[in-house]
Amino acid sequence: MSPAAVEENPLSTNTTVATLRKALTDESVPLAKRFRALFSLKHVASQESGPDASAAISAIAAAFASPSALLKHELAYCLGQTKNLEAVPFLRAVLENRAEDPMCRHEAAEALGALADKSSLELLQRLKDDEKEPVVVRETCDIAVDRIRWADSDAQSKEQLKASDFTSIDPAPPMPSSKETPSISDLQSTLLDTSQSLFQRYRAMFALRDLASPPDLPSAKPAVHALASGFQDPSALFRHEIAFVFGQLSHPESIPALLAVLEDRQEQSMVRHEAAEALGSLGEEPGVEDMLKRFLDDPEQVVRESVVVALDMAEYEKSTDMEYATVPPLAVAS
């Protein structure tokens, strides 16, 4: 959340956290409003450690009781972005629960990697090597192990990383900077090279993302097209991450590729849902809302729910709101 938004709408009282928790965990509250409450709680949980941050972590984790896989996967993502290790036990519980939706378990593993939690290495390594686990869980654990080891390595401290326009903690850092601008074709080759580790390919992915921002860079459109080629990858996890990156970029050049993914009923729902939300971030672009409305009755629940959230995001993109969050807190209970 921007400093201005924090000053005008402080989210640092126990009453606010309790109000947001009530909205987030109430199944009768519209899903889009619950997402806005979640992002407000993430902001509180991301502040310096203290009772408010702890209460916000617990509030987010309380919503893991929801039947919505979409919401639960977003809870895990947000916990991973808080930089708050109090989230670790909740994330481990989700990851270790074999009855939980694999999309949620994957996000919990990714979040542990984002938190660089070394104490979770044994668990992540064990699940990575367990052939009984869903592929998406195994692949995410693989990346998370590499990310934690990278974060704790001497090499990491020596790497020069290009300043990014994005504040997210990514599953892998971009390729390290050098004196020369990296070649888009070289990065694309790494992106598509299935003989390399997913961690290394993700590094190429996020390097391409950074070359596509801001959108008026000469490298932006070629980088977007290079990223779109990743939608042909055999890994659903990989394809879903490409869609996520497009949601961060909000570059109009990505719309045809995202729509093609959303239209593909043979594509896995975790990829289609991410494509829908990415289109929501492009809500200001002509025709995007109409594209999304076509999928409000999609057979896949996670896709239907994502379209609802995406349409709410599209409304936000066209509004003057500073942040996609519930501010002030009274808006939650309305």
Salt bridges, closest charged atoms under 4 A:
GLU27 OE2 - ARG34 NH2 3.02
GLU74 OE1 - HIS73 ND1 3.93
GLU96 OE2 - ARG126 NH2 3.90
GLU100 OE1 - LYS72 NZ 3.00
GLU107 OE1 - HIS73 NE2 3.74
GLU107 OE1 - HIS106 NE2 3.30
ASP117 OD2 - ARG92 NH2 3.24
GLU122 OE2 - ARG126 NE 3.49
ASP129 OD1 - LYS128 NZ 3.18
ASP130 OD2 - ARG98 NH2 2.88
GLU133 OE2 - ARG98 NH1 3.06
GLU133 OE1 - ARG105 NH1 2.77
ASP152 OD1 - LYS118 NZ 3.56
GLU159 OE1 - ARG203 NH2 2.69
ASP170 OD2 - ARG209 NH2 2.98
ASP210 OD1 - ARG209 NE 3.07
ASP233 OD1 - ARG201 NH2 2.29
GLU241 OE1 - HIS240 ND1 3.83
GLU253 OE1 - LYS221 NZ 3.99
GLU253 OE2 - HIS225 NE2 2.97
GLU263 OE2 - ARG294 NH2 2.77
GLU267 OE1 - ARG239 NH2 2.72
GLU274 OE1 - HIS240 NE2 3.71
GLU274 OE1 - HIS273 NE2 3.42
GLU277 OE2 - HIS273 ND1 3.57
GLU289 OE1 - LYS318 NZ 2.40
ASP298 OD1 - ARG265 NE 3.32
ASP298 OD1 - ARG272 NH2 2.60
ASP312 OD2 - ARG36 NE 2.99
GLU315 OE2 - LYS318 NZ 3.60
ASP321 OD2 - ARG36 NH1 3.70
